[in-house]
Amino acid sequence: MTDELDSVMGGVRMGVNVDIMRSDGRIHSAVVSGINVESKSVTVEWFERGETKGKEIELEQILGLNQDLAPSNYDATNVLPSKKYVPRPSLSVVNNKAVPGVGLPKRNPGRHTNVVTTNGLIKEQSVKNQKGSKPPQNNPTNFDSMPPPKQVPSLLPETANKPTRVAAVQGNNRRRSNVVKEVEKLQENRDKRRAQQAQTVEGQGHLKNKDTGNPNWEFLQMILEYKDELECTPLQDGDPIADNRITVCIRKRPMSQKEMKKKEVDVVTVPTKDNITIHEPKSKVDLTKYLVNQQFRFDCAFDENASNELVYKYTARSLVQSIFEGGMATCFAYGQTGSGKTHTMGGEFHGKTQDSNNGIYAFATRDVFKLLKSPKYKNNNLVVSCSYFEIYSGKVFDLLSGKNKLRVLEDGKQQVVIVGLTETEVESVEDVLELITSGNNLRTSGQTSANAHSSRSHAVFQIVLRLDNRKKPLYGKFSLIDLAGNERGADTSSADRQTRMEGAEINKSLLALKECIRALGRKGAHLPFRASKLTQVLRDSFVGDKVRTCMIAMISPSLSSCEHTLNTLRYADRVKELGVKDPTRGGNNEGVMMDCEDDLGDMMDDEGGMMEEEDDALSHENSGLAQLRSLNDGECSVDWYNFQESVAHLQLLEEEVVESHKNLLDSMEHWIQQDASLLAMTNEVDYDQDAYAQQLEDMISEKQEALEALRDKTRAFRACLNEEEAQSNKMRRN
């Protein structure tokens, strides 16, 4: 080991004084403090300006300046320094007995010094002092030279054996080499990273040139890379059809021509027949773009290539069979405006013309008449009739009789009845489609924050089977509901009161619908059907063992509709998530719900006497709101509850004022007849003046009481309007 060290390092050892060359060309002495045989480098230290400094120098440079320390096989031909040696300036300390003068500093005694001459050769000087001799004290030209650099004391005692010293040297060298290796590794990683970044920038530029003008080309590329790793197996005709009491399906519509012209990005992927993935675009704080791939699972997932017939086969077709068994079936079309609800329910569009023959309305009606004539059911003596109405802002309007306003009441058996609803018997599919077309022309629509033409109401089309006898009792019913665009539920913060009330009613009805569907899968669960007008008129579709429900959630694929798409999927997921089992509750939920409702009713009775007959509707409404809030605690805040409560109170007072006004008009016709009769009495020559005055006074009192009652209700209605305005402003501030 020592021979190998000598052959490489020569006389260079730890603690040896050597000459080194600084970066500015100065040459001065230093002490060797570390040796690295592997990298052939030496660490040196020296004392300068009151502090110890150090650096790592290559061995060749050390040996070039200190040839007396070079090994025997060393060739210094190519390593000689070309710079002229400039003596290091030193500060000399004048002897106390010396005479001031100028003199040259002396080299350190007892060692060789190499001086670089002008011709590039090295002269070897040896300055040795006689042992025990001292410089003359009285020589005025002699000064004490600067003391040699402070040597670093060895970490090992002088008495330590040689192997221990060699091990210490190797440990120090190993420590130094690890640092060098780490630096080299960092440099290597940095080079690789820069190369990858350059490659990425080049690839991005190439991709950007492929689709120029698309601001979302980065998201598009990430989505395409994600899809390349998938093995898509969409739903195909012939796959087994599940027979569920509650079925929730998702349908993705294709990209429209308008979206393609705007270079919209498709953020929806349907990899399998029951899974769907939403590629939600995100940006970090440093504007780095990335995707959040959110997964959802439902009973069926239809991609953009699925036809209306395929959707009908796996959703509503089995429901038609159930109504011939005496059941109640319901099919909901849910989603934002423009997501394909009307396309799915009413039929495909060819330009601006709708083909009503291939929508779910037509398919269901065709199967109804087919089953009606089948050998199994033709002897049941059944007739088919249809009704079509809409629910707008908590009010019901008949779409088959000029949009007359209808009243929803409960009979003595607690059965919900829509008073005055038109029910027309039909004998063919064409008759049904004609009714649907005429009703759609009367349906309410308007502009929203998401679309210029949005459905502002829930449209309910019902195919009713009745026994063909004198009383025509109900045998089965299939309700097809085209729900209002779910983006309208977010318009509760609008400055327009009518828009706010529309959004509040849609929001409340969708929450109530979700809870009613979920209650179908929980036996004994309380049904909050009174929470909205929609669930109230569909109560018979949620009660009983022969009830079946299907929801088709429509979604738009474009990036601009990503937020609405996620809201639609989360709503549908909540409907199906607890459709069979509710993990948040165990056992029978009916008692919990009923106790909550009873406690709320008692509280209302104690506080304000709301148990009066004319306030039963408001009591039920508040009870339903309380249930919705308890079932959706994380979604419904206190402000939301107060706003919904004020809107419900406002709607109730509005109905009372309008009804009182109508009654006043009817009374006025009677009063006009009485006034005419009383005036006719005065035409007689000898009429009874006392009787005339008494009857006139009674009539005036009756009119005054009726007008004062209407005025009081109108004042309460105005106060409720102000309360709704205040609650709305509070929600906007929060």
C-alpha positions, 0 to 999 in steps of 0.5 A: 500500500505504501509503495503504491502511494509513493509511486503515485503521490511521491513525497506528498503527504499530509502535513508537508509544506508545498508551493501552490499557484493561486488563480491570480498567478501568485505562488506561496506555500501551503500545508497538505491537509488531505490526499485523494489517490483515486482522483489524484488531487490534494487538499491544501490549507494556508494562513492568510490575513488572520484566517485559515483558507484551503482548496483542492488542487490536482496532483500534477500542479503540485508536483510541477511546482514541487519537483523535489516531492515528485516520484522517480517515474514522474515526467514534468515536461508537459506540466511545467507552469509557464507563468513567472514566479512572483514572490508572495508579499510578506509582512516582516517584523523588524527586530527590536535591535535592528536598524530600520532598512529595506531587505529581502525576506528569507525563504523558510529554512530547511526546505527546497523552493522552486522558482520559475524563471523567465525562460520557463526553467526551474532553479532549485534553491536550498537555504539551510541554516547551520544547526544552532546558528542564529542570524546576527542581531546587529545586521541592519539589513536582516529582518525576521521573515514571515513565519511559515503557515501553521501546520494542521496537527495530525488527528492521530498521535505520534505513537499510533502505528502505521496501519492506523494512520493509513486507515485514517488517510483512506477514510479522509480520502473516501469522505472527499471522494463521496462529495465529488461523486455527489457533485458529479451526480447532481451535474449528471441529473441536471444535464438529463433534466435539461435534455428532457425539458428541451425534448418536451418543449420541442414536442409541445411545439410540434403538437401545437403546430399540429392544432394551431389556434386551439388554446387547450391543446395541452389538455387535449394531448394529456387526454389523448395520452390517457385514452391510449392506455385504455381498452374501451369496451362500451355497451353493445346491443346484446349485453345482459339487461339488469332488472333493478327497481332503481336504475341510473344511467348516463348518456354522453352526447356527441360534440356539436358542430358549434363546439367543433368550430370553437375547438372544444376539447372532449373531456368525457370518456366512457371506457366500459358499459358501466364506467365513465371518466371525466378529465377535469382540467386544472392549473397549479399556482405556477400555471402548470396544467394538469388533469384530474381524472374522476371516475364514476360508476352507474348501471349503464353508461352510453357513449356518443355512438349509442342510439335512442333505441339502444338507450330505451332498450336498457332503461325504460323498456322494462318499465312498460311491462311493469304497468301492465302488471298494475305497477307505477313506473317513472322515467326521468331525463336529467341534465343541463340544457343542451345535454340531449334531454329533448333529443332522448325523450322526444326524438332525434333532430335532423337540422331544426326538425325533430323526428318524434318517431324515435324518441323514448315517448314514441318507443314507450307508446309503441310498446304500450299498444303492442302489449295491449293487443298481445294475447296476455293482456288483450282480455284485461279490458284496458284503455290508454289515456294521456295527460301532459302538464308542467310544474313551474315555480311551484305551480301546475299548468295543464299543457293540453288545455291552453295552460290552465292553472291547476290545484293539487289537493289530497283527498280523504285517503291522502291520495294526491289529486290534480283538480281539473287535469285533462286526460285524453284517450288515445288509440295510436302512437300518432295520437300520442305524438300529436299531444306531445307536440301541442304541449311542448309549444306551451312549455315555459322556457327562458334564458339562464346563466348557462344557455340562451334557451333553457327549460324553466319547468318540469314537464310530466307526460303520463301514459295511464291504463284504466279499466274500461268500465263506468268508474274507470279505476286506475290500473297502471301509470307510466310517467315520463318526466323531462326535468328542468335544466339543472343549471337553473338551480344555481340561479338563486343568486340572480337579481331578478326575483322571478329567476330566483324563485324559479331557481329555488323551486328547481333546486328544492324539487331536485333535492326532494326527488333525489331523496324520494328515489333513494327512499325506494331502496330503504324499506321503512324510510320516510318519503319526503314527498311534500317537500316539493310540488314535483314529488307531491304530484308523483307520490303514487310513483314512489309508494308501493311494492310495484314501483320502478324508477329509471333516471337517465342523466345527460351530460355534455362532453365539452370542456366548457360544460365540465362543471355542469357535467360533474354536478350532473354526475354527482347528483346521479351518483348520490341517487344510486349510491344509497339506492340499496343500502344506506351506510349512514343509517342502520335499522329502521329509518322511519321512526327517526324521520317521523320523530323529527317531523313530529318534533318540528310540528310541535315546535311550530304549534307552540311558537306560532299556532301553525296547526290551523287548517289554512296553514296546513300546506305551509306546515307540511312545506316547512316539515319537508324542508327540514327533512331535506336539510337533515338529509343533505346536511353538508349541502343545505346551509342555514341561509339556504333553509331560510331562503327556501322557507321565505320562498315557500311562504311567499308562494302560499301567500300569493295563492291566497291573495289571488284566490281572495281576489277572485272571490271578491270579483265573484262577490262583486257580481252579486253585489251589483245585482243587490245594488240594482234591486235596491235602486229599483226599490227607490223608484216606487212612490211609497218605498220604505226608506228605513228598509232601504237605508238599512239594506244599503248600510249592510251591503256597505259593511259587507263590502268593507269587510271583504276589501279590508280582508284582501288589503290585509292579505296584500300587506302580508304578501308585500312584507313577505316579498321584502323578506325574500329580498332580504334573504336573497341579499344575505345569500349573495353576501355569504 
